[in-house]
Amino acid sequence: MDYRRYLVEFDTGADLHGMDVTKAAQKAVKGAISHCCMCGMEDLLGLQDAGKALKIAVKIAAPFPEQVDTEAVRAIVPCGEASVEVVSGGLTVKGLSVPHLGAGDTIVLVNAAVTVWVDRDQIDWPYAEIK
């Protein structure tokens, strides 16, 4: 297998009530994924089964990294072999307390970078023999 980086996308997710860093991380990953359409996978590279040809590396920066449920974040990735790394980062800021929406008055912001790697051995196009 010969994986090469194909795409890097990023976004920020927020939990406005409850300081749930996992929820914020999921929103950030969903946002990053929804910002791109990888039609080049099929149109240029000839990939028919992205699940076999892709590795997805998710990097999360969160104010409370130990609280991020990496399995819940990994579940957001729609295809490929996903990995999740969590580092310290993100942001908290005073918000508004609305008890029926969640405990506390702190907004938590989490950043996500999603990197898509393609296995060159899965490429089926006229120039595949050029390495």
N, C-alpha and C positions, 0 to 999 in steps of 0.2 A: 504494500500500500504506500502510495506517495501523495500525502495530503498537502495541498497548497491553499493558502488563504485566498478566499474569493470575495468576501464582503465583511465590512465592519459597520455596525449601526449602533446607535445609542439613544437613550431616553432617560427621563426622570419620572419616578412615580411618587405619589404622595398618599399618606393616610392622614386625613384631616381630623379624625377623631379616634382615639384609642391607641395611638402610637404603635401600630402593628407594622413592623418593618417587613414582614413576609408579604403582607398585602401590598405594601408600597413597592416592594421588589417585583412582585408579579405584574403590577401595573406598568412598571418601567420596562420589563421584558416584553410584555404584550405590545406596548407602544413602539419599541424598537423593531419588533418583528413586523408590525403593521405598516411601518414606514418604507418597506422595501418589497418589491415584487421581483423575484429572481427568475424572470422568464428566460434569461440567458442560460440557465441550467439545462433547459430542454432545447431552446432555439439554437444556441451556439455550441454547447458541449454535448448535446445528444443524450443527456442522462435520462433514463426511463424510470429509475427507482432511486429517488433522492434519499430514502431511508438507508440504503446501503452505501451510498456514495458520500454522505455528509457527516462531518463532525461539527457540533455547535459548541462553542466555548462561551459561557456566560460569566461575566465578571460583575459582581455587585459591590457597590460601596455604600455601606449603611452605618448610621450612627451607633447602632447596637449590633455589631456583626454576629455575635454569638446567639442572637435571637432569631436569625433568619433560618427558616425551614428550607434547606436546600432541595429536598425532595419535592416540596410544593412548588418551588420555583422551576425545577427541572420539568415538572409536569406541564408547564406552559409551552414548552418547545414542541412544535407540532410534528417534527420529523428529524431523522438523523440521530446520531449518538451524542447526547448532550452531557456536558460537565458544567458544574457550577462552582465558582470560587467566590468567596466573600471576604472583603477587606474592610477596614475601618474607613469611614468617609461619610458622605451624605450631609444632612443638615437637620437641625430641629429649630423650630421657631414658635413663639407663643401664638396660639390661635384662640379659639372660642370654645368654652365649655358648653356642650349640648349633651347632657347625660343620656338621653335615649339613643344617641348615635354612637356613643363610646365614652370611656372614662378619660378624664383629663382635658387639658386645654392646650396641648402641644401638638403641632403639626410635624410629622416626620417625612423627610424627603430622602429618597434612595436613588442612586444613579446605577444604570445598567449599561454595559457594553456587550454586544452580541457579535461574536466573530464566527463566520461560516467558513469551514475548510472543506475542500472538495478533493476526493481521491482521484488523482489523474489516471489511475489504472481503470477507472470506470468511464472515462471519456470515450465517446464513440462519434468522432467527427473526422473530416478529411485530413486534418493536420495532427491527429493524435500521435502519429509516429514521431513527430518533432518534439524532442524533450529538451 
